[in-house]
């Protein structure tokens, strides 16, 4: 039986499920997949790692498709291709060395298979219920920072809910799968256990020397002494985490590109909200501005339109989203 992973070397503090008293479960739904211990762990910490969940054959297919995208052999509708701020446009010929992330691959049948894998959806349903929408897709190709003192491959500590104009947050979960061995050396995820119990914090660009990648917003105010855990993962390992969990990733100190594939899922019973006048207004303006360049300024596009364009039903019935 698969179970959550005990993180062997937390940076500080401990990860605990012993202090949890299940008067009621808030962040997981009744199911026959998670053990009681796994539910307690997620309730207390806001994340859960399932070892060896995605088969090697699927990961190889995702890698092959990503390489085709990098070589411009396939151009899926709506796909956003991103380049690290430190990589000049003329530095490389079309290859994986030019592209550090592709997102919104809902029209790429091969990559989108990730969002429909029974192995993934079995666990997603424990957090969202049976009506499941795939809301946001990414394949991350974290570039090496070796020889580059700018450390631009880092991702600042953030909460994913900052980007999402839909609620309730407890019916949203991210599945993030390592496509190779990932550790602190090549920029693994770092999480702050238990922070999913807090509120959404204001985000903006960190003032980092060397620049920050587009839309890499970070939390402006958090407890710097809060215990952090670095998630060392093997190929196929998958972490499921809450959208309010504070997390990020460090720099890639190796010569290679570190790959992971992910999808944010939400219950189809979630609903859209208006973020105007909230801490999310800054990301709305940025995303809508990019959409206007993509679709043309003459088209009136708002944040809800963008998310409805991305959203795909992957299980059950579509209701609100």
Secondary structure as UniProt FT lines:
FT   TURN            18..19
FT   HELIX           36..45
FT   STRAND          47..50
FT   TURN            51..52
FT   HELIX           56..70
FT   TURN            71..72
FT   TURN            77..78
FT   STRAND          80..82
FT   TURN            85..86
FT   TURN            89..90
FT   TURN            96..98
FT   STRAND          101..103
FT   TURN            106..107
FT   HELIX           109..112
FT   HELIX           113..116
FT   HELIX           118..128
FT   STRAND          132..142
FT   TURN            146..147
FT   TURN            149..150
FT   TURN            152..153
FT   STRAND          155..158
FT   HELIX           160..163
FT   STRAND          166..167
FT   HELIX           169..171
FT   STRAND          172..178
FT   HELIX           184..186
FT   STRAND          189..191
FT   TURN            193..194
FT   HELIX           195..197
FT   STRAND          203..205
FT   TURN            209..210
FT   TURN            214..215
FT   STRAND          217..219
FT   TURN            224..225
FT   STRAND          229..230
FT   TURN            235..236
FT   STRAND          238..242
FT   TURN            243..244
FT   STRAND          247..249
FT   STRAND          258..267
FT   TURN            268..269
FT   STRAND          271..272
FT   TURN            276..277
FT   TURN            279..280
FT   HELIX           281..295
FT   TURN            297..298
FT   HELIX           303..310
FT   STRAND          312..315
//
